Structure formats: structure tokens, C-alpha cells
Amino acid sequence: MDPKKSCSRRLYSDILASFSRKQHLDTVQVLLCHFLAALGQPRLNSATVKSPSAISRFLNHYDWNLRAVIRIMRRHALQQ
């Protein structure tokens, strides 16, 4: 197995594990999949699983644990 793929899978799993509410977990999965697909569509209107307004609320209004995600990202960056 490619070491980069293994590392990215661990990072993806660790990020998802930092969300305790199911609705936040679902939304962040949609966001990550959308960004990782890199289809060149900057707007989230193409996300079909979650409404654009639900994604906007998640990013702008909900008090989700950004610090936990930043810690995970830093830890993975230092390991690399």
C-alpha cells in the first residue's frame, strides 16, 4: 500500500473522529468528499447529500470543535 494513501486515510479518520454530533459528522464528510473530489466547483451547490444552507450553517454558525481539527492536522503534518 502506498504510504501517502495510508497517511491520508489516518488523517481522514482522525478528523472524522473529532466530531461528536452526527449532523456535524455527516456535514464534514460531505465537505471533505467535495473538496477531495477536486471537480473545480467552488460552490457547494453541487453537494447533493446536504443542502447548501446546512453546510453554510455548519461552517458559519455551529460551535464545532475547530481546535480539535487543527490539533489533528498539526500532528499529522509533524509526523510527515
SENUSE-431377 format. One line per 8 residues: number of its first residue (from 1); for each residue x, y, z of C-alpha. Coordinates in Angstrom, 3 decimals, decimal comma, padded with zeros to 6 digits. Example, Ala and Ser with C-alpha at 12.3 -4.5 7.8 and 13.67 -1.06 7.14 Angstrom:
residues 2
1 = 012,300 -004,500 007,800  013,670 -001,060 007,140 .
end
This chain:
residues 80
1 = 000,000 000,000 000,000  001,158 003,497 -000,824  002,355 005,245 002,389  000,734 008,532 001,313  -002,653 006,851 000,968  -002,248 005,237 004,373  -001,386 008,588 005,963  -004,286 010,352 004,288 .
9 = -006,679 007,622 005,456  -005,460 008,049 009,048  -005,861 011,815 008,797  -009,375 011,464 007,368  -010,338 009,012 010,130  -008,862 011,201 012,865  -010,676 014,289 011,599  -013,985 012,442 011,474 .
17 = -013,430 011,083 014,987  -013,212 014,629 016,357  -016,922 015,277 015,652  -019,310 014,010 018,293  -022,649 015,109 016,772  -023,941 013,008 013,884  -025,167 016,000 011,911  -021,716 017,603 012,134 .
25 = -020,034 014,355 011,148  -022,311 013,973 008,128  -021,677 017,549 007,025  -017,910 017,375 007,386  -017,886 014,114 005,408  -019,762 015,843 002,591  -017,349 018,787 002,709  -014,233 016,614 002,693 .
33 = -015,520 014,451 -000,140  -016,461 017,539 -002,127  -013,058 019,144 -001,640  -011,130 015,932 -002,241  -013,019 015,249 -005,465  -011,487 018,478 -006,836  -014,064 018,857 -009,562  -013,343 022,548 -009,919 .
41 = -016,706 023,567 -008,492  -016,032 026,167 -005,801  -019,642 026,419 -004,697  -021,255 023,756 -002,606  -024,476 023,811 -004,640  -023,351 020,561 -006,241  -023,402 018,758 -002,890  -026,431 016,519 -003,125 .
49 = -026,415 014,845 000,287  -026,628 018,027 002,372  -028,308 021,258 001,413  -026,088 024,281 000,801  -027,833 026,041 003,699  -026,988 023,151 006,077  -023,349 023,338 005,026  -023,349 027,107 005,461 .
57 = -024,822 026,781 008,953  -022,172 024,233 009,847  -019,341 026,474 008,673  -020,697 029,776 009,968  -022,980 029,221 012,939  -022,431 025,940 014,768  -019,888 025,777 017,533  -017,929 022,793 016,258 .
65 = -014,551 021,900 017,640  -012,151 023,640 015,258  -009,289 023,357 017,759  -009,515 019,559 017,704  -009,320 019,526 013,900  -006,340 021,919 013,938  -004,541 019,738 016,514  -005,095 016,664 014,355 .
73 = -003,850 018,452 011,235  -000,739 019,720 013,040  000,031 016,290 014,488  -000,176 014,680 011,052  001,937 017,450 009,495  004,649 016,969 012,140  004,656 013,217 011,565  005,296 013,792 007,879 .
end
